[in-house]
Amino acid sequence: MNNKEELKNHQNISRNSQDIIEEVDEFDEVERNHACKILYLFLRKLMSWIFLIIIVIKNMHSDFGFSAIFFALFIILSFVMFFSMIDWYNQIFYFKDEAIYYKSGLMNIKIREIQFKKVNTVDLSQGILEKAFGLAKIKIDTASLSKDESELSLLLNKEKAIEIRNLILNRKDDETVLEEVSYDCYTLNSSQLMLYALTSNAIAKGIGIIFVAYTFLDDYFLDIFDIKLFDKGHFTIQYLLTKAIWIIGAILVISITLSVLQSFIRYYNFKVYVDKDKLNIRYGLLNEKHYSFARNKIKGIHSKQNLIMQLFHIKTLEIESIGYGDEKGESAILFPICNVDLERKIINDILPEFNFGGCMQVPPKRALIRFIWKKLVFIAILAGIFTYYFSFGFLSVLLFPFALILGYMQFKNTAVGMEKDLLVMSYNGFYKVGTVVKKSAVQSIGKSYTYFQKKRKLANCNVSIFSNQKYKSIQVENLEDQMIDDYLKKVR
């Protein structure tokens, strides 16, 4: 099947919208989201009205007093609540002929038909509020590239959400969100969670939170209690070094603590397992998630390593599956942290179709200068400007070793491999990414080069992958020109 046919088959609306509207209107057993969805809609609409509310409070307080403000807010909130209830009432769905039909809107009516066979992912999740009220969110993703068509999110009773999940996935069991998994699975233990917390980018986020908190403390808490981090009367080298050590130590301890807590809360009770033809991943303490992928619709696997992870030879594994990953910050984690041996075992047991056994082609030694020279030129220009305008600008020459290390890491991390059904790529420097994709997911593969690359018989391999962003472009630089030509022949 070619790419155009595959894209066409992924469309959700298979019948005339007017026919579906008439069918939904005549169908007696339509269902709605749980009534608590009204609160979600109310809060979402309220956020869009927040600036109007602020203006009302600001302008009416001095002229009309508290009573008028209270009355105006009551009118606005009542108005928002009314339309939230209308929206909830008009969001209806029903099941028929291996498909789910969904209708929403009052004036601008939207109709969706999602056939079960086109569903890529079914995501069940429970936050704190959902657990308190016995609810669950169910999100259904297909391979459509349109966000409106690719995602359907419902808020239902937990039992109803599980029933719908089992119906779509053609399951017979009564597995619940909180039930222990009886299948062979890979789990994340405490030591792995700790290692993930210490090596992931969460520590950097923790440091950012600390600096924001310090701004608040400096303005309010420290001034109230007359606490000063520095005593201007004791600015000696020893004093400054001691203070710096204490401050850096405190920042590291607090940021590591925050990182550990964040990782534990997010990936608590992490499990990945296969049930029939579905890959299941579940985790979370406060916000428990359980999502199921159709294995035959998984397009690829990404391994990601920041600088610290590269030093310790560990990585994070993610799944490339069209439809999942549309939300901000959403990624399909296959396993948060693993070494090379565990990665190989997970892929062999869970996704053996992505087990690459071919040879990886790396850039020739003559390509090393190509990874370095642009960075050196940039640093040289930057150092010249800083030296000319600033007294201590000459210190910018210390960036030269940084450029050399980055260029060398890009050279060492660059590789490409291909066998019958798979294409493998490795690229980037301080944040290394390894990608294994099915050839069926590759939209195009080509090469590009500059005059100087051509002189050295080098070229860049450009790959476009069918993904959530319609096409994800990957460029692997400074490979043998002839090798890329050989790969192009194999793909064709």
C-alpha positions in Angstrom: 0.0 0.0 0.0 1.5 3.4 -1.0 1.6 6.4 1.3 -1.3 8.2 -0.3 -3.6 5.2 0.1 -2.5 4.8 3.7 -3.2 8.4 4.5 -6.6 8.2 2.8 -7.5 5.1 4.8 -6.7 6.9 8.1 -9.4 9.5 7.6 -12.2 9.2 10.3 -15.2 10.5 8.4 -16.3 7.7 6.1 -19.9 8.8 5.5 -21.8 11.9 4.7 -21.9 14.2 7.8 -25.6 15.0 7.3 -26.5 11.3 7.3 -24.7 10.8 10.6 -26.4 13.9 12.1 -29.8 12.5 11.2 -28.9 9.0 12.5 -27.6 10.5 15.8 -30.7 12.6 16.2 -32.9 9.5 15.7 -30.9 7.2 17.9 -32.5 6.6 21.3 -29.6 5.2 23.2 -27.2 8.1 23.0 -24.7 8.6 25.8 -23.1 11.7 27.4 -20.0 12.5 29.4 -20.4 12.3 33.2 -22.1 15.4 34.6 -18.7 16.3 36.3 -17.6 17.2 32.7 -19.7 20.4 33.2 -17.2 21.5 35.8 -14.3 20.9 33.4 -16.1 22.9 30.7 -16.9 25.6 33.2 -13.3 26.1 34.3 -12.1 26.0 30.7 -14.5 28.7 29.7 -13.8 30.7 32.8 -10.1 30.9 31.9 -11.1 32.5 28.6 -13.2 35.1 30.5 -10.5 35.8 33.2 -9.4 39.1 31.6 -13.0 40.4 31.5 -13.4 39.4 35.2 -10.3 41.2 36.1 -11.4 44.3 34.2 -14.8 44.2 35.9 -13.3 44.0 39.4 -10.7 46.7 38.7 -13.1 49.3 37.2 -16.2 48.6 39.4 -14.6 48.5 42.8 -13.9 52.2 43.2 -17.1 53.3 41.4 -19.8 50.9 42.6 -18.4 49.0 45.6 -18.3 45.4 46.6 -22.0 44.6 46.1 -21.9 45.7 42.5 -18.8 43.6 41.8 -20.4 40.6 43.5 -23.6 41.0 41.3 -21.5 41.4 38.1 -19.4 38.3 38.9 -22.6 36.3 39.7 -24.0 37.2 36.3 -20.8 36.3 34.5 -20.3 33.0 36.3 -24.0 32.1 35.8 -23.6 32.9 32.1 -20.5 30.7 31.8 -22.1 27.8 33.8 -25.3 28.0 31.5 -23.3 27.6 28.3 -21.1 24.9 29.9 -24.3 22.9 30.6 -25.5 23.5 27.1 -22.1 22.2 25.7 -22.2 19.2 27.9 -25.8 18.3 26.9 -24.9 18.6 23.2 -21.9 16.3 23.4 -23.4 12.9 22.7 -22.0 9.6 21.4 -23.1 6.0 20.5 -21.7 2.8 19.1 -22.8 1.0 16.0 -21.1 -1.3 13.4 -17.7 -1.4 15.0 -17.5 2.4 15.2 -18.1 5.2 17.6 -20.1 8.2 16.5 -19.7 11.6 18.3 -21.6 14.8 18.0 -20.9 18.1 19.7 -21.8 21.8 19.3 -25.0 23.8 19.2 -24.5 26.3 16.3 -21.3 24.9 14.9 -22.1 21.2 14.9 -19.2 18.7 14.6 -19.6 15.1 13.8 -17.0 12.3 14.1 -17.1 8.7 13.1 -14.2 6.7 14.4 -14.0 3.1 13.3 -12.4 0.7 15.8 -10.0 -0.8 13.2 -8.5 2.6 12.7 -7.8 3.3 16.4 -4.1 3.4 17.2 -4.2 4.2 20.9 -6.7 4.0 23.8 -5.6 6.0 26.8 -7.2 5.6 30.2 -6.2 8.0 33.0 -7.3 9.0 36.5 -6.2 12.2 38.2 -6.9 12.9 41.9 -10.3 14.4 41.2 -11.3 11.5 38.9 -10.2 8.9 41.6 -12.2 10.8 44.2 -15.4 10.6 42.1 -14.8 7.2 40.6 -14.3 8.6 37.1 -11.7 8.0 34.3 -10.8 9.9 31.2 -10.6 7.9 28.0 -8.8 9.3 25.0 -9.0 7.6 21.6 -6.4 8.4 19.0 -6.3 7.4 15.4 -3.8 7.9 12.7 -5.5 10.9 11.2 -3.3 14.0 10.9 -6.1 16.4 11.8 -6.2 17.0 15.6 -9.9 17.4 15.6 -10.4 14.0 14.0 -7.6 12.1 15.6 -8.6 12.6 19.2 -11.7 11.9 21.1 -11.7 12.5 24.8 -14.5 11.4 27.2 -15.0 11.7 30.9 -17.0 8.7 32.2 -17.5 6.5 35.2 -14.5 4.2 35.5 -16.5 1.1 34.8 -18.0 2.6 31.7 -14.6 3.8 30.5 -13.1 0.3 30.9 -16.1 -1.1 29.1 -15.6 1.2 26.1 -11.8 0.5 26.1 -12.5 -3.3 26.0 -15.1 -2.8 23.3 -12.7 -0.9 21.1 -9.8 -3.2 21.7 -12.0 -6.3 21.4 -11.3 -7.5 24.9 -13.3 -10.0 26.9 -11.8 -9.3 30.4 -12.9 -6.9 33.1 -9.5 -5.5 33.8 -9.6 -2.3 35.9 -7.3 0.7 35.9 -6.0 -0.2 39.4 -5.8 -4.0 39.0 -2.5 -5.8 39.1 -1.3 -7.0 35.7 -1.2 -10.8 35.2 0.9 -10.7 32.0 4.7 -10.9 31.8 5.8 -7.3 32.0 8.8 -5.0 32.5 8.6 -2.8 35.6 10.6 0.2 36.9 12.2 -0.5 40.3 13.2 2.1 42.9 16.9 2.1 41.9 16.0 2.8 38.3 13.6 5.5 39.3 16.4 7.1 41.4 18.8 6.8 38.5 16.3 8.4 36.1 15.8 11.3 38.5 19.5 11.9 38.8 20.3 11.7 35.1 17.2 13.3 33.5 16.6 16.9 32.8 14.3 17.1 35.8 17.2 18.4 37.9 17.5 21.5 35.6 13.7 22.1 36.1 14.2 21.8 39.9 16.9 24.5 39.7 14.6 26.7 37.8 11.9 26.3 40.4 14.4 27.1 43.1 15.4 30.4 41.5 11.7 31.4 41.1 11.1 30.5 44.8 14.2 32.5 45.8 12.8 35.6 44.0 9.7 35.2 46.1 11.6 34.6 49.3 13.9 37.5 48.7 11.0 39.9 48.3 8.9 38.7 51.2 10.3 36.1 53.6 13.9 37.2 53.8 13.0 40.8 54.2 10.5 40.2 56.9 13.0 38.2 59.0 15.9 40.3 58.0 17.8 37.3 56.5 20.6 38.2 54.1 22.5 35.7 52.0 25.5 38.0 51.9 26.9 40.4 54.4 28.4 43.4 52.6 30.8 44.0 55.4 32.6 40.6 54.9 33.3 40.5 51.2 36.5 38.4 51.4 37.6 35.7 49.0 37.2 33.0 51.7 33.7 34.4 52.7 32.5 34.4 49.1 33.8 30.9 48.4 32.2 29.5 51.6 28.8 31.2 50.7 29.1 29.9 47.1 29.7 26.3 48.2 26.8 26.5 50.6 24.4 28.0 48.0 25.4 25.5 45.2 25.2 22.6 47.7 21.7 23.7 48.8 20.5 24.2 45.2 21.7 20.7 44.2 20.2 19.0 47.3 16.8 20.7 46.8 16.8 20.2 43.0 17.7 16.5 43.3 15.0 16.1 46.0 12.4 17.8 43.7 13.6 15.7 40.8 13.2 12.4 42.7 9.7 13.4 43.9 8.7 14.4 40.4 10.0 11.1 38.9 8.5 9.0 41.6 5.0 10.6 41.3 5.0 10.5 37.5 6.4 6.9 36.9 5.2 5.2 40.0 4.3 1.5 39.4 5.5 1.7 35.8 4.6 -1.4 33.7 4.9 -2.3 30.0 3.4 -5.5 28.7 1.8 -7.1 25.6 -1.7 -8.4 25.7 -2.5 -10.2 22.4 -1.8 -7.7 19.7 -1.8 -4.6 22.0 1.1 -3.0 23.7 0.1 -1.7 27.1 1.9 0.9 29.2 0.7 2.2 32.6 2.1 4.4 35.3 1.5 7.3 37.7 0.7 7.9 41.3 -1.5 11.1 41.4 -2.4 10.9 37.7 -2.6 7.2 36.7 -2.3 6.5 33.0 -3.0 3.4 31.1 -2.7 3.5 27.3 -2.8 0.7 24.8 -1.2 0.7 21.3 -2.0 -1.4 18.4 1.4 -3.1 17.8 1.0 -3.2 14.0 0.5 0.6 13.9 3.7 1.5 15.9 6.0 3.2 13.4 9.2 3.3 15.3 11.2 3.5 18.5 13.3 6.5 19.6 16.1 6.3 22.2 17.1 9.6 23.8 20.2 10.4 25.8 21.3 13.7 27.4 24.9 14.3 28.2 24.8 12.6 31.6 23.0 9.6 30.1 25.6 9.2 27.4 28.3 9.1 30.1 26.6 6.3 31.9 25.4 4.5 28.8 21.7 4.7 29.6 18.8 6.0 27.6 15.0 6.7 27.5 12.9 4.7 25.0 9.9 6.3 23.3 7.4 5.0 20.7 6.6 6.7 17.4 2.8 6.1 16.9 0.7 8.4 14.8 -2.1 10.0 16.9 -0.4 9.8 20.2 1.7 12.8 21.3 -0.6 15.5 20.1 -1.0 17.1 23.5 1.6 19.5 24.9 4.2 17.6 26.8 2.7 14.2 25.8 5.1 11.4 24.7 4.7 7.7 24.4 7.3 6.4 26.9 8.2 2.8 26.2 10.6 2.7 29.2 11.9 5.7 31.1 15.5 4.5 31.6 17.5 1.4 30.6 21.0 0.3 29.6 21.9 -1.3 26.3 21.3 -4.9 27.5 17.9 -4.0 29.0 16.9 -2.1 25.8 17.8 -5.1 23.7 15.8 -7.4 25.9 12.7 -5.2 26.0 12.7 -4.9 22.2 13.3 -8.6 21.7 10.4 -9.6 24.0 7.9 -6.8 23.3 8.6 -5.4 19.9 10.8 -7.9 18.1 9.9 -6.4 14.7 12.2 -3.5 15.6 15.2 -5.7 16.4 17.9 -4.4 14.1 20.6 -6.9 13.2 22.4 -5.0 10.4 25.6 -3.0 10.3 25.8 0.7 11.2 27.6 3.0 8.8 29.5 5.9 10.4 31.1 9.0 8.9 34.6 8.7 7.6 37.5 10.3 9.6 37.8 13.0 7.0 34.3 14.2 8.0 35.4 15.2 11.5 36.4 18.7 10.4 33.0 19.2 8.9 31.4 18.7 12.4 33.8 21.2 14.0 34.8 24.1 11.7 31.4 26.0 11.7 31.4 26.0 15.5 34.9 27.3 15.7 34.2 30.1 13.2 31.1 31.1 15.2 33.0 31.1 18.5 35.9 33.1 16.9 33.4 35.8 15.7 31.7 35.8 19.1 35.0 36.1 21.0 36.1 39.0 18.8 32.9 40.9 19.4 33.0 40.3 23.2 36.7 41.2 23.4 36.2 44.4 21.5 33.2 45.6 23.6 33.8 44.1 27.1 36.8 44.3 29.4 36.6 40.5 30.2 35.4 39.6 26.7 38.7 37.6 26.1 37.3 35.0 28.5 35.0 33.9 25.7 37.9 32.0 24.1 37.1 29.4 26.8 34.2 28.4 24.6 36.6 26.9 22.0 37.0 23.6 23.9 33.2 23.5 24.3 32.8 23.8 20.4 35.5 21.1 19.9 33.8 18.7 22.3 30.3 19.3 20.8 31.6 18.7 17.2 33.5 15.5 18.2 30.4 14.1 20.0 28.2 14.8 16.9 30.8 13.0 14.8 30.9 10.0 17.2 27.1 9.9 17.5 26.3 10.0 13.8 25.4 6.6 12.1 23.0 5.1 9.7 21.9 1.5 9.1 19.4 -0.3 6.9 18.1 -3.8 6.5 15.1 -5.4 4.8 12.3 -3.7 6.8 14.1 -1.2 9.1 16.0 2.1 8.8 18.2 3.1 11.8 19.6 6.6 12.4 21.7 8.1 15.2 22.4 11.8 15.4 23.0 15.0 17.6 25.8 15.8 20.1 24.9 16.6 23.7 21.4 15.2 23.2 21.8 12.0 21.3 18.8 10.5 19.5 18.6 7.0 18.0 15.7 6.2 15.7 14.6 2.8 14.4 11.6 3.1 12.0 9.9 0.8 9.6 10.6 1.5 6.0 6.8 1.6 5.4 6.8 4.8 7.7 9.4 6.5 5.6 7.8 9.1 3.3 11.0 10.0 1.5 14.7 9.7 1.7 17.2 11.8 -0.2 20.6 13.6 0.1 21.9 17.1 0.1 25.4 18.6 0.1 27.4 21.8 -0.2 30.2 22.5 -2.6 32.8 21.7 0.1 31.0 18.4 1.1 31.0 17.3 -2.5 34.7 18.0 -2.8 35.2 15.5 0.1 32.7 13.1 -1.3 30.3 13.7 1.6 26.6 14.3 1.8 23.7 14.6 4.2 21.0 11.9 4.4 17.5 13.5 4.7 14.7 11.3 5.9 11.0 12.3 6.2 8.9 10.1 8.5 5.1 9.9 8.6 4.3 11.1 12.2 2.0 13.3 14.3 3.4 16.5 12.8 2.4 15.1 9.4 6.1 14.6 8.4 9.0 14.5 10.8 12.3 15.5 9.1 15.6 14.0 10.2 19.0 14.9 8.8 22.1 12.8 9.4 25.1 14.8 8.3 28.5 14.2 6.6 28.1 10.6 5.5 29.8 8.9 2.6 28.1 10.1 -0.6 28.2 6.7 -2.2 26.7 5.0 0.8 23.6 7.3 0.7 23.2 6.5 -3.0 23.2 2.8 -2.1 20.5 3.4 0.5 18.4 5.3 -2.0 18.5 2.3 -4.4 17.4 0.0 -1.6 14.5 2.2 -0.7 13.3 2.5 -4.3 
